[in-house]
Amino acid sequence: MSASRTPGDDTLLSYALETDPDPFQVGGTATLRLTVRGGARPAHCRRIVVAVPTGAGPGELTSAPGSLTAAVTGGDGEEQGGGWSATATTPPGEAAFTFTPARGQGWLAGVTPLTVTLGQIRVNTATGTSRIRITEETSASGDGTGWATRGRDLALAKFPEGFVFRDLRPDRLHVKNGESVVLTWRGSPATYTMAWNRRRPVPVTADGTWTSPPLHDTTVFRLAATLPGSGAERVLTTLVTVARPHLRVTGLQAAGRVHLFGTSQELDAPTPGTPARYTATADGVLLGHVRAHTGRTPASLRVSVLASGTPVYGQQFVSDNQDSSRLPSETPFHLPVAHGSTVVVTAQGAEGDDFGLTWLPYGSGPLLPEQPHGS
């Protein structure tokens, strides 16, 4: 069966691009990783094609397409395709990699992603922005009919060799209404701009520190590093929550009760290897962080949320500070938790690793630790 062609950036699947090194740099060997997910509803998929431009210019990625390797992980379940494989072609001007499921088709959901890896990329020496072309053959129907070919482009900025831009972090993850935060980062010489919420970007100095205005609601900060003349841009983001935020609406109707954040509750740091269980006595948000000790193995926190004993979702957050030449970084997170849910937190790490948990209820209601059976 042939598939119809749907133009534009309208793919059913989402594609999150990561690079190693980060930022992506010219003149060396690099790796691209694409995490491919379905949305709220699974999408059936028969193939995914990832094409990178080849050549020596700013818009191309590599002059050695034959050096690239391709791999794919995930999709091993029968319904997800029974395992996926990759084939490569190198027509003039591009290297194209086609990923297909062994069973001819499979469905991908938000919790069953594929990870597509392109390795051994010998990046050319021209800074600029390349565009990775994604083409998918997918179906949105529940029975896997109505196939269409959809596509989108992903921009990939190429920075000079040795360029540094990382570790954007606030001095506090949670503040009172009207307080400011100090944001810090590490960055090589470039043009830096900061945007937050719906504010237009403002220039910031390249010394790696900036103080925000007073915050009145939960705020996402977006720091962009741009190389003038090349078009290369890399963005880092971070989130700061505000206790008892201002409420800005054009209209509000409530058919029942309305809940706002209540008093925050600091929880004991989890002991590695010993799961901690809690019961949510209100709707709320679980804030946390994990930071591995510098020069040691990675540390992680896994948070699982259950309703009436049935898993709703689980996520794992990892901090890797094995490279002692870099400043240690932490991995923050925030997860919504419904009233009556059970929260299970499991830490993996060693002495010197740092774990933190804070409960923010909507209204009032603590996150109660469950007593071990038999205690």
Secondary structure, 3 states (H helix, E strand, C coil): CCCEEEEEECCCCEEEEEEECCCCECCCEEEEEEEEECCCCCEEEEEEEEEEEECCCCCCCECCHHHCEEEEECCCCCCCCCCEEEEEECCCCEEEEEEEECCCCEEECCCCCEEEEEEEEEECCCCEEEEEEEEEEEECCCCCCCCEEEEEEEEEEEECCCCCEEEEEECCCEEECCCCCEEEEEECCCEEEEEECCCCCEEECCCCEEECCCCCCCEEEEEEEECCCCCCEEEEEEEEEEECCCCCCCCCCCCCCCCCECCCEEECCCCCCCCEEEEECCCEEEEEEEECCCCCCCEEEEEEEEECCEEEEEEEEEECCCCCCCCCCCEEEEEEECCCCEEEEEEECCCCCEEEEEEEEECCCCEEECCCCCC
